Amino acid sequence: MKEYNTDLIGGLIVVITSFLFWKAVGNFTRFGKLFPQGIIAILFIAGIGLLIKSKINPSKRVMFMEDDKARMMAIAVISLLWVLLLDKIGFAVTSFVAMGLSFWVLKEKRGVSSLLTSFLLAGVEVTTFYLIFSNLLKIPLPTGMFF
């Protein structure tokens, strides 16, 4: 298996993603933009740090194990569908389904029990995020057709 400089690849992904997120921060209030822009700035700095580390002390590793490729593709599809359906269906429902499926896909042993625990954990996390952002921070979340 071929080894790659994973610090370089990861750093590039983080820097490019932070630029895209920075551009996507839109119609929030001045204080509503503060938190996302702060997180994006931290991500950008971390990405630059990885790029510097990739030149000073590169980490050469096998990028993907053969048995992880199917999981990675599943997570990529789930993430893409989450982004595409967020405005149409709404934050709460879309995030609950996407997070629950993602947790389940990432588990080593998948079955009915792990499916239930994955969706229970997703429900707790989405509810927590929803309450913090909508009630405490007063940041509107996409509502779509549903909640």
FITI-330427 format. One record per atom (N, C-alpha, C): x, y, z; chain; residue number from 1. Coordinates in steps of 0.05 Angstrom, whole numbers, always signed. Layout:
BEGIN
<<X Y Z> A NUM>
...
// end
This chain:
BEGIN
<<+17 -23 +0> A 1>
<<+0 +0 +0> A 1>
<<+18 +25 +0> A 1>
<<+9 +45 -14> A 2>
<<+24 +69 -17> A 2>
<<+20 +87 +7> A 2>
<<+42 +100 +16> A 3>
<<+41 +118 +39> A 3>
<<+40 +147 +29> A 3>
<<+24 +163 +42> A 4>
<<+21 +191 +35> A 4>
<<+28 +209 +58> A 4>
<<+35 +234 +52> A 5>
<<+39 +254 +73> A 5>
<<+12 +264 +82> A 5>
<<+2 +251 +103> A 6>
<<-25 +256 +112> A 6>
<<-28 +284 +124> A 6>
<<-7 +295 +135> A 7>
<<-8 +323 +146> A 7>
<<-13 +343 +123> A 7>
<<+0 +339 +101> A 8>
<<-3 +357 +78> A 8>
<<-32 +355 +67> A 8>
<<-41 +331 +64> A 9>
<<-68 +327 +53> A 9>
<<-89 +338 +73> A 9>
<<-86 +332 +98> A 10>
<<-105 +342 +118> A 10>
<<-104 +372 +120> A 10>
<<-80 +384 +120> A 11>
<<-77 +413 +122> A 11>
<<-91 +427 +98> A 11>
<<-87 +416 +74> A 12>
<<-100 +428 +51> A 12>
<<-130 +426 +52> A 12>
<<-140 +404 +61> A 13>
<<-169 +400 +64> A 13>
<<-180 +420 +84> A 13>
<<-167 +424 +107> A 14>
<<-177 +442 +128> A 14>
<<-175 +471 +118> A 14>
<<-154 +479 +105> A 15>
<<-151 +507 +96> A 15>
<<-173 +513 +74> A 15>
<<-176 +495 +55> A 16>
<<-196 +499 +34> A 16>
<<-224 +499 +46> A 16>
<<-230 +481 +64> A 17>
<<-256 +480 +77> A 17>
<<-261 +505 +93> A 17>
<<-242 +515 +107> A 18>
<<-246 +540 +123> A 18>
<<-252 +563 +105> A 18>
<<-239 +565 +81> A 19>
<<-245 +586 +62> A 19>
<<-274 +584 +53> A 19>
<<-282 +559 +46> A 20>
<<-310 +555 +37> A 20>
<<-330 +562 +59> A 20>
<<-324 +554 +83> A 21>
<<-343 +561 +105> A 21>
<<-343 +591 +110> A 21>
<<-320 +604 +109> A 22>
<<-319 +633 +114> A 22>
<<-337 +647 +93> A 22>
<<-335 +638 +68> A 23>
<<-351 +650 +47> A 23>
<<-381 +645 +51> A 23>
<<-387 +622 +63> A 24>
<<-415 +613 +66> A 24>
<<-429 +627 +89> A 24>
<<-414 +638 +108> A 25>
<<-427 +652 +131> A 25>
<<-441 +676 +119> A 25>
<<-468 +676 +122> A 26>
<<-483 +696 +107> A 26>
<<-499 +715 +125> A 26>
<<-524 +712 +125> A 27>
<<-543 +731 +136> A 27>
<<-548 +728 +166> A 27>
<<-527 +725 +181> A 28>
<<-529 +724 +210> A 28>
<<-526 +752 +221> A 28>
<<-535 +756 +245> A 29>
<<-530 +782 +258> A 29>
<<-500 +784 +264> A 29>
<<-492 +808 +272> A 30>
<<-463 +812 +278> A 30>
<<-454 +793 +299> A 30>
<<-470 +789 +320> A 31>
<<-462 +771 +341> A 31>
<<-467 +742 +333> A 31>
<<-485 +737 +315> A 32>
<<-490 +710 +305> A 32>
<<-467 +700 +289> A 32>
<<-453 +718 +275> A 33>
<<-430 +711 +259> A 33>
<<-405 +705 +276> A 33>
<<-405 +716 +300> A 34>
<<-381 +715 +317> A 34>
<<-371 +687 +323> A 34>
<<-389 +669 +331> A 35>
<<-382 +642 +338> A 35>
<<-372 +626 +314> A 35>
<<-388 +626 +292> A 36>
<<-379 +611 +268> A 36>
<<-352 +621 +257> A 36>
<<-349 +647 +256> A 37>
<<-324 +659 +246> A 37>
<<-300 +652 +264> A 37>
<<-305 +652 +290> A 38>
<<-284 +644 +309> A 38>
<<-275 +616 +305> A 38>
<<-294 +598 +302> A 39>
<<-288 +569 +297> A 39>
<<-273 +566 +271> A 39>
<<-283 +580 +250> A 40>
<<-270 +578 +224> A 40>
<<-241 +588 +225> A 40>
<<-237 +610 +239> A 41>
<<-210 +621 +242> A 41>
<<-191 +601 +256> A 41>
<<-202 +588 +277> A 42>
<<-186 +567 +291> A 42>
<<-179 +544 +273> A 42>
<<-199 +535 +257> A 43>
<<-195 +514 +237> A 43>
<<-173 +522 +217> A 43>
<<-175 +547 +207> A 44>
<<-155 +556 +188> A 44>
<<-127 +556 +200> A 44>
<<-124 +565 +224> A 45>
<<-98 +566 +237> A 45>
<<-88 +537 +241> A 45>
<<-106 +519 +249> A 46>
<<-98 +491 +252> A 46>
<<-89 +479 +225> A 46>
<<-103 +486 +204> A 47>
<<-95 +477 +177> A 47>
<<-68 +487 +169> A 47>
<<-63 +512 +174> A 48>
<<-36 +523 +168> A 48>
<<-15 +509 +185> A 48>
<<-21 +504 +210> A 49>
<<-3 +489 +227> A 49>
<<+4 +461 +216> A 49>
<<-17 +447 +206> A 50>
<<-12 +421 +193> A 50>
<<+5 +424 +168> A 50>
<<+0 +445 +153> A 51>
<<+17 +448 +128> A 51>
<<+46 +453 +136> A 51>
<<+51 +469 +156> A 52>
<<+78 +474 +165> A 52>
<<+91 +448 +176> A 52>
<<+75 +433 +192> A 53>
<<+85 +407 +202> A 53>
<<+91 +388 +179> A 53>
<<+75 +389 +158> A 54>
<<+79 +371 +135> A 54>
<<+106 +375 +122> A 54>
<<+117 +399 +124> A 55>
<<+143 +405 +112> A 55>
<<+166 +400 +131> A 55>
<<+161 +405 +157> A 56>
<<+182 +402 +177> A 56>
<<+186 +373 +186> A 56>
<<+164 +360 +193> A 57>
<<+164 +333 +203> A 57>
<<+141 +318 +191> A 57>
<<+142 +310 +165> A 58>
<<+119 +298 +152> A 58>
<<+111 +271 +165> A 58>
<<+86 +266 +165> A 59>
<<+75 +240 +174> A 59>
<<+67 +223 +150> A 59>
<<+83 +203 +145> A 60>
<<+77 +186 +122> A 60>
<<+62 +161 +132> A 60>
<<+38 +158 +121> A 61>
<<+21 +136 +129> A 61>
<<+5 +125 +106> A 61>
<<-5 +101 +109> A 62>
<<-24 +90 +91> A 62>
<<-50 +106 +95> A 62>
<<-61 +116 +73> A 63>
<<-84 +134 +75> A 63>
<<-109 +120 +84> A 63>
<<-117 +99 +70> A 64>
<<-141 +85 +76> A 64>
<<-137 +55 +77> A 64>
<<-148 +42 +96> A 65>
<<-147 +13 +97> A 65>
<<-170 +3 +79> A 65>
<<-166 -19 +67> A 66>
<<-185 -30 +48> A 66>
<<-214 -32 +60> A 66>
<<-216 -42 +85> A 67>
<<-242 -46 +97> A 67>
<<-255 -20 +105> A 67>
<<-241 +3 +105> A 68>
<<-253 +28 +113> A 68>
<<-265 +43 +89> A 68>
<<-259 +35 +65> A 69>
<<-269 +50 +41> A 69>
<<-299 +51 +39> A 69>
<<-312 +29 +45> A 70>
<<-342 +29 +43> A 70>
<<-354 +48 +64> A 70>
<<-343 +47 +88> A 71>
<<-352 +65 +109> A 71>
<<-348 +94 +102> A 71>
<<-325 +100 +91> A 72>
<<-319 +128 +83> A 72>
<<-338 +138 +61> A 72>
<<-344 +121 +42> A 73>
<<-363 +128 +21> A 73>
<<-391 +132 +33> A 73>
<<-399 +115 +51> A 74>
<<-425 +118 +64> A 74>
<<-426 +145 +79> A 74>
<<-405 +152 +94> A 75>
<<-405 +177 +109> A 75>
<<-405 +201 +89> A 75>
<<-391 +199 +67> A 76>
<<-391 +220 +47> A 76>
<<-419 +224 +35> A 76>
<<-433 +202 +29> A 77>
<<-460 +204 +18> A 77>
<<-479 +216 +39> A 77>
<<-477 +206 +64> A 78>
<<-495 +216 +85> A 78>
<<-490 +246 +89> A 78>
<<-465 +255 +89> A 79>
<<-458 +283 +92> A 79>
<<-469 +300 +69> A 79>
<<-465 +290 +45> A 80>
<<-475 +305 +22> A 80>
<<-506 +307 +23> A 80>
<<-519 +286 +29> A 81>
<<-548 +287 +31> A 81>
<<-557 +306 +54> A 81>
<<-542 +306 +76> A 82>
<<-549 +325 +98> A 82>
<<-547 +354 +88> A 82>
<<-526 +360 +73> A 83>
<<-523 +388 +63> A 83>
<<-545 +394 +43> A 83>
<<-551 +376 +25> A 84>
<<-571 +381 +4> A 84>
<<-600 +383 +15> A 84>
<<-606 +368 +36> A 85>
<<-633 +367 +47> A 85>
<<-638 +385 +71> A 85>
<<-617 +398 +81> A 86>
<<-620 +414 +105> A 86>
<<-641 +435 +103> A 86>
<<-640 +451 +81> A 87>
<<-660 +472 +78> A 87>
<<-688 +462 +70> A 87>
<<-689 +440 +57> A 88>
<<-715 +429 +48> A 88>
<<-730 +416 +71> A 88>
<<-716 +400 +87> A 89>
<<-729 +384 +108> A 89>
<<-727 +398 +135> A 89>
<<-704 +411 +140> A 90>
<<-700 +425 +166> A 90>
<<-677 +413 +182> A 90>
<<-666 +430 +199> A 91>
<<-643 +422 +215> A 91>
<<-647 +398 +232> A 91>
<<-668 +398 +248> A 92>
<<-673 +378 +269> A 92>
<<-676 +350 +256> A 92>
<<-693 +347 +237> A 93>
<<-699 +320 +226> A 93>
<<-675 +311 +209> A 93>
<<-664 +328 +192> A 94>
<<-642 +320 +175> A 94>
<<-617 +313 +192> A 94>
<<-612 +329 +212> A 95>
<<-588 +324 +228> A 95>
<<-591 +299 +245> A 95>
<<-616 +294 +255> A 96>
<<-621 +270 +270> A 96>
<<-616 +245 +254> A 96>
<<-627 +245 +230> A 97>
<<-623 +221 +212> A 97>
<<-594 +218 +203> A 97>
<<-582 +240 +195> A 98>
<<-554 +239 +185> A 98>
<<-535 +230 +208> A 98>
<<-538 +242 +231> A 99>
<<-521 +236 +253> A 99>
<<-525 +207 +263> A 99>
<<-550 +199 +265> A 100>
<<-556 +171 +274> A 100>
<<-544 +151 +255> A 100>
<<-548 +155 +228> A 101>
<<-537 +137 +209> A 101>
<<-506 +137 +209> A 101>
<<-494 +161 +213> A 102>
<<-465 +163 +214> A 102>
<<-454 +148 +237> A 102>
<<-466 +152 +261> A 103>
<<-457 +137 +285> A 103>
<<-458 +107 +280> A 103>
<<-480 +98 +268> A 104>
<<-484 +70 +263> A 104>
<<-464 +58 +244> A 104>
<<-459 +73 +222> A 105>
<<-440 +64 +202> A 105>
<<-412 +62 +214> A 105>
<<-405 +80 +232> A 106>
<<-378 +81 +243> A 106>
<<-374 +60 +265> A 106>
<<-395 +47 +274> A 107>
<<-392 +27 +295> A 107>
<<-379 +1 +284> A 107>
<<-363 -12 +300> A 108>
<<-350 -37 +292> A 108>
<<-371 -59 +287> A 108>
<<-389 -62 +307> A 109>
<<-410 -83 +304> A 109>
<<-436 -69 +301> A 109>
<<-449 -75 +278> A 110>
<<-475 -62 +272> A 110>
<<-497 -82 +275> A 110>
<<-518 -74 +288> A 111>
<<-542 -90 +291> A 111>
<<-564 -72 +301> A 111>
<<-586 -84 +309> A 112>
<<-609 -69 +318> A 112>
<<-603 -53 +344> A 112>
<<-589 -66 +362> A 113>
<<-581 -52 +387> A 113>
<<-563 -28 +382> A 113>
<<-544 -31 +365> A 114>
<<-526 -9 +359> A 114>
<<-540 +13 +343> A 114>
<<-560 +5 +326> A 115>
<<-576 +25 +312> A 115>
<<-592 +42 +331> A 115>
<<-605 +29 +351> A 116>
<<-620 +43 +371> A 116>
<<-603 +62 +387> A 116>
<<-580 +53 +396> A 117>
<<-562 +70 +412> A 117>
<<-551 +93 +395> A 117>
<<-546 +88 +370> A 118>
<<-536 +109 +352> A 118>
<<-557 +131 +349> A 118>
<<-582 +124 +345> A 119>
<<-603 +144 +342> A 119>
<<-610 +157 +368> A 119>
<<-607 +143 +390> A 120>
<<-612 +155 +417> A 120>
<<-590 +177 +421> A 120>
<<-565 +170 +416> A 121>
<<-544 +190 +419> A 121>
<<-548 +213 +400> A 121>
<<-556 +208 +375> A 122>
<<-561 +229 +356> A 122>
<<-583 +247 +366> A 122>
<<-604 +236 +377> A 123>
<<-626 +252 +387> A 123>
<<-618 +270 +409> A 123>
<<-601 +260 +428> A 124>
<<-591 +277 +450> A 124>
<<-574 +299 +439> A 124>
<<-556 +293 +420> A 125>
<<-538 +314 +410> A 125>
<<-553 +335 +393> A 125>
<<-571 +326 +376> A 126>
<<-586 +346 +359> A 126>
<<-603 +363 +377> A 126>
<<-616 +351 +397> A 127>
<<-632 +367 +416> A 127>
<<-615 +388 +430> A 127>
<<-592 +379 +440> A 128>
<<-574 +398 +454> A 128>
<<-565 +420 +435> A 128>
<<-556 +414 +411> A 129>
<<-548 +435 +392> A 129>
<<-572 +453 +386> A 129>
<<-595 +442 +381> A 130>
<<-618 +458 +374> A 130>
<<-625 +477 +397> A 130>
<<-626 +468 +421> A 131>
<<-633 +485 +444> A 131>
<<-612 +507 +448> A 131>
<<-586 +500 +446> A 132>
<<-565 +520 +449> A 132>
<<-566 +541 +428> A 132>
<<-568 +533 +403> A 133>
<<-567 +553 +381> A 133>
<<-593 +568 +378> A 133>
<<-616 +555 +380> A 134>
<<-641 +570 +375> A 134>
<<-650 +585 +400> A 134>
<<-648 +574 +424> A 135>
<<-658 +587 +447> A 135>
<<-637 +605 +461> A 135>
<<-613 +594 +465> A 136>
<<-593 +609 +481> A 136>
<<-579 +630 +464> A 136>
<<-569 +622 +440> A 137>
<<-554 +640 +423> A 137>
<<-572 +656 +403> A 137>
<<-598 +648 +401> A 138>
<<-617 +661 +383> A 138>
<<-608 +661 +354> A 138>
<<-595 +639 +346> A 139>
<<-587 +635 +318> A 139>
<<-608 +618 +304> A 139>
<<-620 +629 +284> A 140>
<<-641 +613 +270> A 140>
<<-629 +590 +255> A 140>
<<-641 +567 +257> A 141>
<<-633 +543 +243> A 141>
<<-653 +537 +221> A 141>
<<-644 +524 +199> A 142>
<<-663 +518 +178> A 142>
<<-686 +501 +187> A 142>
<<-710 +510 +179> A 143>
<<-734 +495 +188> A 143>
<<-745 +477 +167> A 143>
<<-744 +484 +142> A 144>
<<-754 +467 +120> A 144>
<<-783 +459 +124> A 144>
<<-790 +435 +114> A 145>
<<-817 +425 +116> A 145>
<<-824 +418 +145> A 145>
<<-805 +409 +159> A 146>
<<-809 +399 +186> A 146>
<<-794 +417 +206> A 146>
<<-798 +412 +231> A 147>
<<-786 +424 +254> A 147>
<<-758 +435 +249> A 147>
// end
